């Protein structure tokens, strides 16, 4: 069983895979993920499964989970559902867009005027954004405080799909002078708070822990990486 993730060029099939895979055992399978349906057709896929956009109610449920910190807040957020559904609609049913906007709303609290301010923000505009990058991602970036912006942009210096570990990136942020001293709190602890905030805003994506739980691995979604570049 072979998985090819995020394929952009069908030529990989002819150049690298067709001949080796013809010798595969009976029952062998190749799973390809791509944002371009034409790639699947060019690779002569036996079955194409198209991912559907989230229905509005499912989008609202996801937004609620990201915009609140606990079950009590999630219940209270129902009072803002009318505004929340409009925000979900602007996200176009895209889970990544909904999650990043949920992180923005979480930082604003359960405040109707704050949610409506997010809904009206000019940062939703896709003008000048890389192809495929949703305005919600731009809004999420624009909402970051300056110290988090520079930490976020620093991650884009690494190649797309690079897998970071948490202690590594915190040390690098400290070395670059991005982490601010806060009283008796160590720079390492403050740097980890920065990391947790970017993770909660879905601008970084958690991957796994090491066997001893010391290392925590994460990466940037390719569209988020495109935005940061």
N, C-alpha and C positions, 0 to 999 in steps of 0.2 A: 504494500500500500504506500503510495507516494503522494505527498501534498505539495503543490506549487502555489504559493500564496502571493496575491497581488501581482499577477502577470500582466504586463503591458505590451508585450511583443510576441505574437504567435510564432515568430520565426524560431523561437527557442525550441519548438517542437521538432522542426526539420533539422536544425543545426546540431542539437545535442541529445534529443530524447527518442526520436522515432526508432532508430535502429537498435539501441540497447534495449528498449522496452518491448520490441517485437519478440525478444527471447524470454520474456517474463513467463512465470508459471501460470497455468490456467487459473482464472479467478482473480488475477492481479487487477488492481484498480489504481487510477490516477485521479486525484481530486484537484481541480484548479479553481482558484478564486480570482476574480477580476472585476473591475468596475466597468469594463467595456464588454457588452454582450457580443460584439463582433469578434472578439478574441475567442470566445467559446465556439462560435461557428467555424472560424478558421481552423481551430484545432480539432474540428469534427467530433465534438463531445457527444457521447451517446445520450446524455440527459443534461438539460440545462435547468437549474433551479434558480429562478429570479427572486431575490430578496425583496419583499414588499416594504413600503414605507409604513411607519407605525400609524395605526388608526388614532384619531384624536383622543379617545379615552385612554388608550394605552400610553400615548404621549404625555397626557396630563398626569397619569400615575407615575411615570418615570420622572417628570419634572418635580413632582411633589417629593419624591424620595431624595432627589439631589438638592432641593431647596430647603430642606428641613433637617434638623439634627436628631430628632427622636420621634416616637410615635405620637406623642402629645402635640408637637408642632405640626406633624403631618395632618392630624385631625383639624387643627386650627386653620390650616392652609385652605381648607375647603371653602372658607368664606371669601377667598380670593380666586375661586375657580373661574369666574367670568373673565377676569383679566388674564389668568393663567392660560386659558384656552386660546386666547388671542395670541399669546406668546408662542404657544405650541404650534399654532397655525403658521406663524412667521418662520418657524424652524423647518417647515416643510416635511414633517414626519421623519426627519433624520435623527437617529438616536444620539450621535456625537454632538450635533448642534443643541439638542435638548439638554444633554448632560452638562455641556459647558455653560449654557445659560442658567441652568439650575444652580451651578456654582456661584454665578454672579448674584442670583436672587438670595442665596443663602447668606452672602455677605451683607445684604441689605436688610434682612429680617422680614418678618411677616407684616409688611407695611404697604398698604394699597398704593399710596402716592409713590413709593419707591419702585414698586412693580410697574406702575404706569409710566414712570420715568424711563425704565428699561425698555418698555414697549415702544415708546416714542423716540428712542435714541437714534441719532443720525448714523451711529456706528453700524447699524444693520446693512447699510449700503455696501454693495460688492464692488463699487467703483475702485479700480486700481488694485484689486486683490488678484492673486494667482488663480488660474483656471481651476474650477472645482472647489475652491475654498468658500464656504458659506459665510455670510455676513455675521452669523452668530459667533463664529470663532474670532472674528475681528473685534466684535463687541466685548467678548470675554478677555481678549488681550488688552484692549483699551481700558478696561475696568481694573486692571492690576495696579497696585501701588508701585512706585518707581523701583523699589528694591527687589520686588518680585519680577518686574519686567526684565531687568538685566540678568537675573538668574535664568529665566525662561529662555531668553534669546541666546544665552551662552550654550544651552543644550543643543541649539541648532547648528553649532559649529561642528558637531560630530555628524558622521554620515547618517543618512536615513536608515531607520531600523536598527541603529546602534543600541545595544542593551547596556544600560548603565547599572551600577550598583550604588545604593544610597550613600554609604560612607565615602565612596570615591567622589561623587559629585559634590557632597558637602565640603570635603577637603579642597576641591578645586574652587568652589565659590569663595571659601575663606581666603585662599591664596590670592584670588583676584581682587579681594577687598570688597566683595559684594555683601558680606554679612556684617550687620551693624552690632556693636557691643551693646548689651542691655543689662546694666547693673551686675548682679552676681551670676547671671545666666551665662554659661559658657558659649563660645562661638559655635561649637559643635551642636549644642542643643538648639540654639537659634536657627542654625542652618537646617536642622531637621524640621523645625517648625515651618520654614520656607518650603521645604520639600512637601510636607503634608498639605500645605495650602494649595500648591500647584497640582498635587494629586487629587485633592478634593474638587478642584475646579475642572478636572478632567483634561487639563492641558498636559499632564503626564499620565501614562497608563501603567498601572501595576502589572508585573509579570509573574513573579514567584519569589519565594524565600530560599536561601541556601539551607542545607541540611541542619546546620547549627543555629538557624534563624538570625545570624548576625548580619548577613548580607541580604539586602532586599533589592530585587531587580526590577527595572522599569524601562520604558522607552517612550518616544513621542509617536503619536499617530502620524502617518505620512502626510495627511492634510494639515495637521497642526505644524509639522516640520516645514511644509511649504509656506505657511503663514509666517513663521518665525524667520525664515530666510529673507 
